[in-house]
Amino acid sequence: MSQQLFYDYNCNTAAIFVYINIPMQNNTALVFYYTHINKFSFNALLGALEIDPSFDNLPLYLIETEKELFDKAENIINKHNKIIFCFSFFTVQAPEIQAILQKLKAYRSDKFTFIAGGPHATGLPEETLNLGFDIAVIGEGEETLPVLLKALEQNKDYADIKGLSYKDASGTYCNSGKAHIIDLNKYPAQAEKNKIFGSIEITRGCPFFCKFCQTPHMFGGKQRHRSLENILHYLTVMKAHKLRDIRFITPSAFSYGSADGRHVNLQALEKLFSSIKRTLGSENRIFIGTFPSEVRPEQVTKETLRLVKDYASNDNIIIGAQSGSQRMLKHCNRGHTVKDILNAVELTRKADLGANVDFIFGLPGETDDDRLQTEKVIKIITKMGGVIRPHTFMKLPQTPFYL
């Protein structure tokens, strides 16, 4: 979406906090750096803005590339008195984002406010501010961003808005405290009114706290599931817009409905997938346990694979193994064994499904013997017909392996 977009939200849901009844003005524009890598985060934030009527007629720009951003910069500056730029990005993207900020700051416009969110801002808020941002949103942004935007538009203090990091007038780093953990059902899974759709987030949070993974540090260790009714609503909307392929965002596709995120709730899973199939009919394709999610090895059973065969369109699943060394699995706090990995691949292949298996190479503390054990496991997997998906370890902020 490269064009300028104006939307009328026409919602009746009340906004939150003290800026509830004051609408945003047309002289303030919102710019999302909406790249293909980071669009899932922005889809959730756009949905959160939709349920707040004070964002009626908000001038909104979804910018997909750096070239488009600078092609349109002059026009945006000339049309609006205030421009709020929002970036969501991973740590590996930080140098690229910093370079973009420096180019934007070269305009020397006092109209600009720069907000950062996502994994890097959550894990390294002070470093994010040092990149050139005015404010870093920490953790989940659905509740925080709408309130912050109103405060900025009204030139009000935002120190009491939870989930922010910023510098005060003296240059001192300030943190406003942890934001609330949201109820997924209170916020849209899609930006329905904007007609912006993508993968539906059905579960958020992870109880395993693997030492290389940032997910539980951002979203908590207790899994939260979107209700079946909520999921079906957005599927119905997507079907009405003739969107054929349906995918899901979840830490593990077989954990939906689980009380602890560790043990499979087969009844909840079957109810979810059968209801989805019944709602969509034969015209849509459903993808379970593949991009943009995966499955944990110990949750791969004959029963869960039957659900994939019965209800899904994909002919393969992604299994998160990460290492073939039992010592490294324990060291990483993975919560499964090498035997679980091999069993998952064997069962998957017997079910006539492709087994794509993720491994991370270069994990901290990995020895020559660990690498040898992983090599042996990989050879066994490939003989079974599995496909290896190698990944290079990258340090992620907040995680034990970042230190």
Buried (B, 14 or more C-beta within 10 A) or exposed (E): BEEBBEBEBEBEEEBBBBBEEEBBBEEBBBBBBBBEEBBBBBBBBBBBBBBBBBBEEBBBBBBBEBEBBBEBBEEBBEBBEBBBBBBBBBBEBBEEBBEBBEEBEEBEEEBBBBBBBBBBBBBBBEBBBEBBBBBBBBBBBBBBBBBBBBBBBBEBEBEEBBBBBBBEEEEEEEBBEEBEBBEBBEBBBBBBBBEBBBBBBBBBBBBBBBBBBBBBBBBBBBBBBBEBEBBBBBBEBBBEEEBEEBBBBBBBBBBBBBEEBBEBBBEBBBBBBEBBBEBBEEEBEBBBBBEBBBBBBBBBBEEBBEBBEEBBBBEBBBBBBBBBBBBBBEBBEBBBBBEBBBBBBBBBBEBEBBBBBBBBEEBBEBEEEBBEBBEEBBEBBEEBEBEBBEEEBEEBBBBBBBE
